[in-house]
Amino acid sequence: MNDYPEKTCTIDRLVRHAMLVRSALKGEKTEQRRNGVYGYPGEKFELQGGEFEITSLTHDRLGEMGESEARKEGFQDLESYRSLIIRMHKGMEWDPDHRVWVHRFRRVGL
């Protein structure tokens, strides 16, 4: 299908946290970072009746994230994002060199 690695999880698990689902539905969240690939560009998924499409997929370092990227993740700032991620993943430390898959998406069909 593409030059990306095989999916590590299904696309319906891309955005799961209730706060982040609400942010996506409001158009405030347009990115989701994951350790693995959950969806490919052009692939569609649904959140509470809203349809979304993956627009790009890149493999970036956490250290490349700034305030702008944190807002695209649905957070006010980078510290809020970092804090929630560390709380959600027990034992995780913020490693700027850790690589994650950045799924960028947009709402479709409005």
C-alpha positions in Angstrom: 0.0 0.0 0.0 2.9 2.4 0.8 6.4 2.8 2.1 5.3 2.9 5.7 5.8 0.1 8.2 2.9 -2.3 9.0 0.3 -1.0 11.4 0.9 -1.7 15.1 -2.8 -1.0 16.0 -6.1 -0.3 14.3 -7.0 3.2 13.3 -10.1 3.2 15.6 -7.6 3.4 18.5 -5.8 6.4 17.2 -7.6 9.0 19.4 -9.1 7.5 22.5 -9.0 10.0 25.4 -12.4 11.7 25.8 -10.8 15.2 26.1 -8.9 14.6 22.9 -11.9 13.3 21.0 -13.8 16.5 22.0 -10.8 18.6 20.8 -10.8 16.8 17.5 -14.5 17.2 17.0 -14.1 21.0 17.7 -11.3 21.2 15.2 -8.7 22.0 17.8 -6.8 18.7 17.5 -5.3 17.8 14.2 -2.4 15.6 15.2 -1.8 12.4 17.2 1.6 11.0 18.2 1.9 7.3 18.7 4.8 4.9 19.1 3.5 2.9 16.2 1.5 3.4 13.0 -2.3 3.4 13.4 -3.3 4.7 10.0 -2.0 5.7 6.6 -2.6 8.9 4.6 -5.9 8.8 2.9 -7.4 6.4 5.5 -10.6 7.5 7.3 -11.8 7.0 10.8 -14.8 8.1 12.9 -15.0 9.8 16.3 -18.5 10.1 17.8 -20.1 10.4 14.3 -17.5 12.8 12.9 -15.5 11.6 10.0 -11.7 12.3 9.8 -9.0 11.5 7.3 -5.3 11.0 7.8 -3.5 13.6 5.7 0.1 12.8 6.5 2.3 10.4 8.6 5.8 11.3 9.6 8.4 9.8 12.0 9.6 12.6 14.2 11.5 13.0 17.5 9.7 14.2 20.6 12.3 17.0 20.8 11.0 18.5 17.6 7.7 19.3 19.3 7.1 22.9 20.2 4.2 24.9 21.4 2.5 24.9 18.0 2.6 21.1 17.8 1.2 20.8 21.3 -1.8 23.0 20.3 -2.3 20.7 17.2 -2.4 17.8 19.7 -5.3 19.6 21.5 -3.3 21.1 24.4 -2.8 24.7 25.5 1.0 24.3 25.6 3.8 21.8 25.5 4.1 21.3 29.2 0.4 20.3 29.5 0.9 17.7 26.7 4.1 16.4 28.2 2.5 16.1 31.7 -0.5 14.1 30.5 1.6 11.8 28.3 3.9 11.0 31.3 0.9 10.4 33.6 -0.8 8.1 31.0 2.3 6.0 30.4 3.6 4.9 33.8 7.4 4.8 34.0 7.8 6.9 30.9 10.4 9.7 30.9 10.4 12.5 28.3 13.2 11.6 25.9 13.7 14.3 23.2 15.4 11.7 21.0 12.5 9.2 21.2 10.9 8.9 17.8 7.1 8.8 17.4 4.7 8.5 14.4 2.8 11.8 13.9 -0.6 11.2 12.4 -2.0 14.4 11.0 -5.7 14.5 10.2 -8.6 16.7 9.2 -12.3 16.5 9.6 -14.2 15.7 6.4 -17.8 15.8 5.3 -18.9 19.0 7.1 
